[in-house]
C-alpha cells in the first residue's frame, strides 16, 4: 500500500482555518492575545487576539494557556 505523506505546509494549505483561543467564563468573550514581554496577554477585542493555525490547536497548548491565565474554560474557536 502506497501512502503519501503530507508536509506541514501542504496540510495547512488544505486546512486554512484560523482559530482564536477564547473563554466565556465571565460572560463576555475574553481572547488570548499575542505575547508581550514574554507574558501571555488577554483582550476583549477579537481583532487583537492571537491567530492560531490548524496545527496549533492541540490540547497541550490549550492546557498550558489554562494554567498560565487561570481560565478553566478556554477553547479554540474558528474565526
Helices and strands as residue ranges (DSSP letters): H 8-14, E 19-23, E 30-36, E 39-43, G 46-48, G 54-56, H 59-69, E 75-78
